[in-house]
Amino acid sequence: MNSKEIRIYNLSPDEFKESIRSIVKELVPKQKNKLEKLPSTEELLTVDETLKLLKCSKQALWNWRKNGILPSYRLGNRVYYKKSDIFNKLVKQV
């Protein structure tokens, strides 16, 4: 990737838009490639999806999260679990 210095304060609105377009055109394909390379188990599950997968009660899931048995991730006020973490924990239990 060629680095190029862009001085935004010297750009006209049209030049600024074109600069942003060129940056997006360059970065979006690279990010898509990175996302496609992630294994499907990196998917984030909601609490309800995790409950269905583990077939356990909400209280049990909360206790596992509270005690650090199953790591959770917060985005805003929502809690998510990585599918890979769940499978790794299940494999270690066997």
Residue frames as a rotation matrix with the C-alpha (Angstrom) as fourth column:
MET 1
0.586 0.811 0.000 0.00
0.811 -0.586 0.000 0.00
0.000 0.000 -1.000 0.00
ASN 2
-0.400 -0.688 0.606 1.41
0.653 -0.678 -0.338 3.33
0.643 0.261 0.720 -0.98
SER 3
0.062 0.404 -0.913 1.11
0.895 -0.428 -0.128 5.88
-0.442 -0.809 -0.388 1.77
LYS 4
-0.359 -0.063 0.931 0.12
0.639 -0.743 0.196 9.29
0.680 0.666 0.308 0.66
GLU 5
-0.741 0.074 -0.667 -0.23
0.533 -0.539 -0.652 12.36
-0.408 -0.839 0.360 2.81
ILE 6
-0.136 0.770 0.623 -3.55
0.746 -0.334 0.576 14.09
0.652 0.543 -0.529 2.47
ARG 7
-0.945 -0.120 -0.306 -4.01
0.290 -0.741 -0.606 17.57
-0.154 -0.661 0.734 3.81
ILE 8
-0.219 0.970 0.104 -7.71
0.975 0.222 -0.015 17.88
-0.038 0.098 -0.994 4.38
TYR 9
0.191 0.340 -0.921 -7.70
0.476 -0.853 -0.216 21.58
-0.858 -0.397 -0.325 5.12
ASN 10
-0.593 -0.460 -0.661 -6.38
-0.346 -0.595 0.725 22.30
-0.727 0.659 0.194 1.61
LEU 11
-0.878 0.259 0.404 -8.99
0.468 0.647 0.602 20.24
-0.105 0.718 -0.689 -0.22
SER 12
-0.627 0.778 -0.042 -12.13
-0.738 -0.576 0.350 21.47
0.248 0.251 0.936 -1.87
PRO 13
0.012 0.710 0.704 -15.32
-0.757 0.467 -0.458 19.56
-0.654 -0.527 0.543 -0.98
ASP 14
0.834 0.305 -0.460 -15.14
-0.547 0.569 -0.614 17.62
0.075 0.764 0.641 -4.26
GLU 15
-0.034 -0.932 -0.360 -11.48
-0.568 0.314 -0.760 16.72
0.822 0.179 -0.540 -3.72
PHE 16
-0.540 -0.102 0.836 -12.29
-0.828 0.241 -0.506 15.64
-0.150 -0.965 -0.215 -0.19
LYS 17
0.507 0.810 0.294 -15.10
-0.678 0.586 -0.445 13.34
-0.532 0.026 0.846 -1.42
GLU 18
0.708 -0.291 -0.643 -12.80
-0.463 0.496 -0.734 11.84
0.533 0.818 0.217 -4.05
SER 19
-0.409 -0.892 0.193 -10.08
-0.713 0.180 -0.678 11.23
0.569 -0.415 -0.710 -1.47
ILE 20
-0.261 0.411 0.873 -12.54
-0.796 0.420 -0.436 9.46
-0.546 -0.809 0.218 0.82
ARG 21
0.785 0.580 -0.217 -13.83
-0.587 0.583 -0.561 7.36
-0.199 0.568 0.798 -2.10
SER 22
0.312 -0.741 -0.595 -10.31
-0.517 0.393 -0.760 6.25
0.797 0.545 -0.261 -3.01
ILE 23
-0.613 -0.500 0.612 -9.55
-0.776 0.237 -0.584 5.35
0.147 -0.833 -0.533 0.60
VAL 24
0.130 0.764 0.632 -12.76
-0.728 0.507 -0.462 3.33
-0.673 -0.400 0.622 0.89
LYS 25
0.793 0.149 -0.590 -12.12
-0.573 0.510 -0.641 1.58
0.206 0.847 0.490 -2.44
GLU 26
-0.118 -0.939 -0.322 -8.70
-0.564 0.330 -0.757 0.54
0.817 0.093 -0.569 -1.18
LEU 27
-0.713 -0.247 0.656 -9.68
-0.700 0.213 -0.682 -0.52
0.029 -0.945 -0.324 2.35
VAL 28
0.236 0.930 0.282 -13.03
-0.920 0.308 -0.244 -2.30
-0.313 -0.202 0.928 1.85
PRO 29
0.617 0.004 -0.787 -11.70
-0.450 0.822 -0.348 -5.25
0.646 0.569 0.509 -0.20
LYS 30
-0.489 -0.860 -0.148 -8.90
-0.302 0.326 -0.896 -5.81
0.819 -0.393 -0.419 2.33
GLN 31
-0.591 0.333 0.734 -11.36
-0.782 -0.014 -0.623 -5.86
-0.197 -0.943 0.269 5.21
LYS 32
0.544 0.809 -0.225 -13.68
-0.839 0.522 -0.152 -8.24
-0.005 0.272 0.962 3.35
ASN 33
0.195 -0.563 -0.803 -10.74
-0.309 0.742 -0.595 -10.62
0.931 0.365 -0.029 2.80
LYS 34
-0.797 -0.502 0.336 -9.92
-0.442 0.106 -0.890 -10.53
0.412 -0.858 -0.307 6.51
LEU 35
-0.184 0.820 0.542 -13.54
-0.912 0.064 -0.406 -11.25
-0.368 -0.569 0.735 7.45
GLU 36
0.632 0.428 -0.646 -13.78
-0.693 0.685 -0.224 -14.13
0.347 0.589 0.730 5.00
LYS 37
-0.207 -0.817 -0.538 -10.64
-0.299 0.576 -0.761 -15.73
0.932 0.004 -0.363 6.47
LEU 38
-0.521 0.063 0.851 -12.15
-0.853 -0.013 -0.521 -15.85
-0.021 -0.998 0.061 9.97
PRO 39
-0.944 0.231 -0.235 -13.46
0.207 0.970 0.124 -19.27
0.257 0.069 -0.964 10.89
SER 40
-0.212 0.957 0.196 -17.23
-0.057 -0.212 0.976 -19.54
0.976 0.196 0.099 11.10
THR 41
0.173 0.259 -0.950 -16.93
0.859 0.432 0.274 -20.36
0.482 -0.864 -0.148 14.80
GLU 42
-0.843 -0.491 -0.218 -15.95
0.536 -0.743 -0.401 -16.73
0.035 -0.455 0.890 15.51
GLU 43
-0.274 0.845 0.459 -19.59
0.203 -0.416 0.887 -15.86
0.940 0.336 -0.057 15.24
LEU 44
-0.951 0.025 0.308 -21.09
-0.293 -0.383 -0.876 -14.00
0.096 -0.923 0.372 18.19
LEU 45
-0.423 0.831 -0.362 -24.19
0.566 0.554 0.611 -15.51
0.708 0.053 -0.705 19.74
THR 46
-0.147 0.484 0.863 -26.85
-0.625 -0.722 0.298 -13.69
0.767 -0.495 0.408 21.72
VAL 47
-0.651 -0.028 0.758 -27.89
-0.718 0.347 -0.604 -14.95
-0.246 -0.937 -0.246 25.14
ASP 48
0.380 0.895 0.235 -30.96
-0.708 0.445 -0.549 -16.68
-0.595 0.042 0.802 23.67
GLU 49
0.606 -0.228 -0.762 -28.91
-0.608 0.486 -0.628 -18.35
0.514 0.844 0.156 20.92
THR 50
-0.520 -0.852 0.057 -26.38
-0.641 0.345 -0.686 -19.52
0.564 -0.394 -0.725 23.51
LEU 51
-0.331 0.496 0.803 -29.15
-0.773 0.345 -0.532 -20.91
-0.540 -0.797 0.269 25.71
LYS 52
0.736 0.633 -0.240 -30.54
-0.642 0.541 -0.543 -22.90
-0.214 0.553 0.805 22.77
LEU 53
0.267 -0.729 -0.630 -27.08
-0.580 0.401 -0.709 -24.20
0.770 0.555 -0.316 21.86
LEU 54
-0.735 -0.654 0.178 -26.16
-0.494 0.338 -0.801 -25.24
0.464 -0.677 -0.572 25.40
LYS 55
0.079 0.878 -0.473 -29.69
0.057 0.470 0.881 -26.27
0.995 -0.096 -0.013 26.42
CYS 56
-0.595 -0.290 -0.749 -29.24
0.761 0.097 -0.642 -24.73
0.258 -0.952 0.163 29.85
SER 57
0.495 0.798 -0.344 -31.09
0.868 -0.475 0.145 -22.23
-0.047 -0.370 -0.928 32.02
LYS 58
0.563 -0.226 0.795 -30.50
0.132 -0.925 -0.356 -18.50
0.816 0.305 -0.491 31.99
GLN 59
0.886 -0.192 0.422 -29.37
-0.461 -0.268 0.846 -18.72
-0.049 -0.944 -0.326 35.61
ALA 60
0.638 -0.680 0.361 -26.73
0.515 0.725 0.457 -21.34
-0.573 -0.106 0.813 34.79
LEU 61
0.351 -0.487 0.800 -25.40
0.812 -0.267 -0.519 -19.25
0.467 0.831 0.302 31.90
TRP 62
0.706 -0.042 0.707 -25.30
-0.238 -0.954 0.182 -16.16
0.667 -0.297 -0.684 34.12
ASN 63
0.875 -0.388 0.289 -23.41
-0.203 0.247 0.947 -18.10
-0.439 -0.888 0.137 36.82
TRP 64
0.471 -0.726 0.502 -20.87
0.840 0.542 -0.006 -19.37
-0.267 0.424 0.865 34.28
ARG 65
0.384 -0.278 0.880 -20.35
0.464 -0.766 -0.445 -15.82
0.798 0.579 -0.165 33.05
LYS 66
0.829 0.018 0.558 -20.09
-0.408 -0.663 0.628 -14.40
0.382 -0.748 -0.543 36.57
ASN 67
0.762 -0.523 0.382 -17.57
-0.095 0.492 0.865 -17.07
-0.641 -0.696 0.325 37.67
GLY 68
0.102 -0.776 -0.623 -15.45
-0.876 -0.367 0.314 -16.69
-0.472 0.513 -0.716 34.51
ILE 69
-0.119 -0.094 0.988 -16.21
0.099 0.989 0.106 -20.18
-0.988 0.110 -0.109 33.26
LEU 70
0.089 0.221 0.971 -17.59
0.983 0.140 -0.122 -18.92
-0.163 0.965 -0.205 29.96
PRO 71
-0.739 -0.436 -0.514 -16.24
0.392 -0.898 0.199 -15.57
-0.548 -0.054 0.834 28.72
SER 72
0.358 0.879 0.313 -18.74
0.880 -0.205 -0.429 -13.04
-0.313 0.429 -0.847 27.47
TYR 73
-0.792 -0.559 0.247 -18.47
0.611 -0.711 0.347 -9.86
-0.019 0.426 0.905 25.45
ARG 74
0.115 0.830 -0.546 -20.53
0.644 -0.480 -0.595 -6.72
-0.756 -0.283 -0.590 25.81
LEU 75
-0.783 -0.168 0.599 -21.51
0.569 -0.582 0.581 -4.48
0.251 0.796 0.551 22.94
GLY 76
-0.344 0.662 0.666 -23.49
-0.431 -0.741 0.514 -1.60
0.834 -0.110 0.540 24.34
ASN 77
-0.250 0.317 0.915 -25.88
-0.951 0.098 -0.294 -3.09
-0.182 -0.943 0.277 26.85
ARG 78
0.785 0.517 -0.342 -26.04
-0.591 0.791 -0.160 -6.50
0.188 0.328 0.926 25.15
VAL 79
0.022 -0.739 0.673 -24.10
-0.674 0.486 0.556 -9.61
-0.738 -0.466 -0.488 26.08
TYR 80
0.682 0.102 -0.724 -22.67
-0.669 0.486 -0.562 -11.96
0.295 0.868 0.399 23.46
TYR 81
0.382 -0.571 0.726 -20.73
-0.283 0.676 0.680 -15.21
-0.880 -0.465 0.097 23.54
LYS 82
-0.174 -0.507 -0.844 -18.22
-0.983 0.033 0.183 -16.41
-0.065 0.861 -0.504 20.95
LYS 83
0.826 0.502 -0.256 -19.15
-0.541 0.833 -0.113 -19.73
0.157 0.232 0.960 19.44
SER 84
0.206 -0.842 -0.498 -15.48
-0.127 0.482 -0.867 -20.73
0.970 0.242 -0.007 19.46
ASP 85
-0.566 -0.377 0.734 -15.25
-0.733 -0.177 -0.656 -20.07
0.377 -0.909 -0.176 23.23
ILE 86
0.350 0.791 0.502 -18.27
-0.903 0.427 -0.042 -22.30
-0.247 -0.439 0.864 23.81
PHE 87
0.853 -0.034 -0.521 -16.83
-0.242 0.858 -0.453 -25.14
0.462 0.513 0.723 21.71
ASN 88
-0.179 -0.983 -0.027 -13.39
-0.299 0.081 -0.951 -24.79
0.937 -0.162 -0.309 23.31
LYS 89
-0.398 0.103 0.912 -14.95
-0.917 -0.075 -0.391 -24.99
0.028 -0.992 0.124 26.77
LEU 90
0.693 0.711 0.124 -16.99
-0.705 0.703 -0.093 -28.05
-0.153 -0.023 0.988 25.80
VAL 91
0.557 -0.565 -0.609 -13.91
-0.159 0.646 -0.746 -29.80
0.815 0.513 0.270 24.41
LYS 92
-0.480 -0.789 0.384 -11.95
-0.512 -0.104 -0.853 -29.12
0.713 -0.606 -0.354 27.61
GLN 93
-0.017 0.577 0.817 -14.80
-0.989 0.112 -0.100 -30.56
-0.149 -0.809 0.569 29.70
VAL 94
0.823 0.408 -0.396 -14.71
-0.505 0.844 -0.181 -33.93
0.260 0.349 0.900 27.90
